[in-house]
Amino acid sequence: MAKVPKAWREKPISPDTVARMSDVEVWWVCTRHTENAEWLARVSARANGHNGCPECSRSGSNTT
């Protein structure tokens, strides 16, 4: 998967082994928030620019 966001948290699954449009769900970590900064989302949704950080979405910040 090209240009993997820093937010990728999943350790057993490597970004190199998951296709960009995969329906695999992985955990993501926002680099802007320290609390409530993790969320589960499909790789395909993140690749399409959806399912960013819930905290950033609530506050209107750019999502990671």
C-alpha positions in Angstrom: 0.0 0.0 0.0 1.6 3.2 -1.1 1.9 6.3 1.1 0.7 4.7 4.4 -0.4 7.3 6.9 1.6 7.5 10.1 -1.7 6.6 11.8 -1.3 2.9 10.9 -1.2 1.1 14.3 -1.7 -2.6 13.4 1.4 -4.5 14.2 0.6 -8.1 13.1 -0.5 -6.8 9.7 2.1 -4.8 7.7 1.0 -2.1 5.3 3.2 -3.8 2.7 0.9 -6.9 2.8 -2.5 -5.1 2.5 -3.9 -3.9 -0.8 -5.0 -0.3 -0.9 -8.6 -1.2 -1.5 -8.7 -4.0 1.0 -11.7 -4.5 3.3 -9.4 -5.5 6.1 -10.1 -3.5 9.2 -7.1 -2.2 11.2 -6.6 0.1 14.1 -5.4 3.7 13.4 -3.9 6.3 15.7 -4.2 10.0 15.3 -0.9 11.9 15.6 -2.7 15.0 16.9 -4.6 13.6 19.9 -3.4 11.8 23.0 -6.8 10.7 24.3 -9.5 8.8 22.3 -7.1 8.8 19.4 -7.6 5.3 18.2 -10.2 3.9 15.8 -11.0 0.9 13.7 -11.5 1.4 10.0 -11.2 -0.5 6.7 -8.0 0.2 4.7 -10.2 0.9 1.7 -12.1 3.6 3.5 -8.9 5.3 4.7 -7.4 5.1 1.2 -10.5 6.9 -0.1 -10.1 9.6 2.4 -13.0 8.4 4.7 -13.0 7.4 8.3 -10.4 9.8 9.6 -9.8 10.5 13.3 -13.2 10.8 15.1 -11.7 13.5 17.4 -10.5 15.6 14.5 -13.9 15.2 12.8 -15.7 16.5 15.9 -13.4 19.4 16.3 -13.3 20.3 12.6 -9.5 19.8 12.4 -7.8 18.1 9.5 -7.8 14.4 10.0 -4.8 12.1 10.0 
